[in-house]
Structures are given as structure tokens and as C-alpha cells.
Amino acid sequence: MIRLESILDITAQFTYTVMESVLSKRLKEIDDLKNRLEELRKSKGIRQEQLADALRVSRQTIGSLENGRYNPSIVLAFKIARYFNLPIEDIFIYEEENQS
């Protein structure tokens, strides 16, 4: 008999895999991905160093993300979203240019 926890684990893994696939394709297409990371971090009173420690990245990575010099990996984007308890789309913004 399959336990409820097993079904939930399978569902969560499937959802993560699908989202990772979709978002990784979209992130590869993005030249200038905008984000609200600095705004969110400051609203929580968190220093770059604290956020970096929590996410297990360097402070320089946080600075580069905030300044738009670096687009996160899909895994890092998920970690940031989970840290702030927000959907990825509420942190990382992609506005398509009108293509004529």
C-alpha cells in the first residue's frame, strides 16, 4: 500500500521537475532578468551577508543578483523564493519586449 507521504513526495518532485524545466528554458532566453531581491531583503532588515549565509552563496553573489549582473540558476531562484516564502515570479520579473 502506498502511504500518503509517498504520494505527496512524488507529486512535489514532479511539480518541481516541471517548474524547473519550464523556468530553466525561460531563464536561458532572458538577457535582462529583473528582480526585487534588494527590496525584499531590505524590507526584512537583512544584510547581504546574512542572506548569503542562509542561501549558502557568497555575499558577492547576492550583490551581483541585486545589481542585475548575474542571473540565478534555477536551484538558487527556488532557494531565494523559499527563503522569502514567495513564488519565483514575485521575485524575478521578466517583461517580454514587443516583437514586431
C-alpha positions in Angstrom: 0.0 0.0 0.0 1.3 3.5 -0.9 1.5 5.9 2.0 0.2 9.4 1.7 3.7 10.8 2.4 5.0 8.9 -0.7 2.3 10.3 -2.9 3.0 13.8 -1.7 6.7 13.3 -2.2 6.1 12.1 -5.8 3.7 14.9 -6.5 6.2 17.5 -5.1 9.1 16.1 -7.1 7.0 16.0 -10.3 5.9 19.6 -9.7 9.5 20.7 -9.0 10.8 18.9 -12.1 8.2 20.5 -14.4 8.7 24.0 -13.0 12.5 23.6 -13.2 12.2 22.6 -16.8 9.9 25.5 -17.8 11.8 28.1 -15.8 15.3 27.0 -17.0 14.1 27.3 -20.6 12.8 30.8 -19.9 15.9 31.9 -18.0 18.1 30.8 -20.9 16.1 33.2 -23.1 16.4 36.1 -20.8 19.1 38.7 -21.2 18.0 41.2 -18.5 16.1 39.4 -15.8 14.9 42.0 -13.3 14.4 41.1 -9.6 13.1 42.5 -6.3 15.8 40.9 -4.2 17.3 44.0 -2.8 13.8 45.4 -2.0 12.7 42.2 -0.3 16.0 41.8 1.6 15.9 45.4 2.9 12.2 45.2 3.9 13.1 42.3 6.2 16.1 44.1 7.6 18.5 41.5 6.3 22.1 42.3 5.3 23.6 40.8 2.2 25.9 38.7 4.3 23.0 37.2 6.2 21.1 36.3 3.1 24.2 34.9 1.5 24.8 32.7 4.6 21.2 31.5 4.6 21.4 30.6 0.9 24.9 29.2 1.1 26.3 31.6 -1.6 28.8 34.4 -1.4 27.9 38.0 -0.5 29.2 38.9 -3.9 26.6 36.6 -5.5 23.9 38.5 -3.7 25.3 41.8 -4.8 25.6 40.7 -8.4 22.0 39.4 -8.3 20.7 42.7 -6.9 22.6 44.7 -9.4 21.4 42.6 -12.3 24.9 41.4 -13.3 24.0 37.8 -12.6 21.0 35.6 -13.3 20.5 32.9 -10.7 20.5 29.2 -11.5 17.0 27.6 -11.3 18.1 26.0 -8.0 19.2 29.3 -6.5 16.0 31.0 -7.7 14.0 28.3 -5.9 16.1 28.8 -2.7 15.5 32.5 -2.8 11.8 32.1 -3.4 11.5 29.6 -0.5 13.6 31.9 1.8 11.1 34.8 1.2 8.1 32.4 1.1 7.1 33.9 -2.3 6.6 32.4 -5.8 9.6 32.8 -8.0 7.5 35.1 -10.3 7.1 37.6 -7.4 10.9 38.0 -7.1 12.2 37.6 -10.6 10.4 39.6 -13.3 10.6 39.1 -17.0 8.9 41.5 -19.3 8.9 40.4 -22.9 9.8 43.1 -25.4 7.1 43.7 -28.0 8.3 41.9 -31.1 7.0 43.3 -34.3 
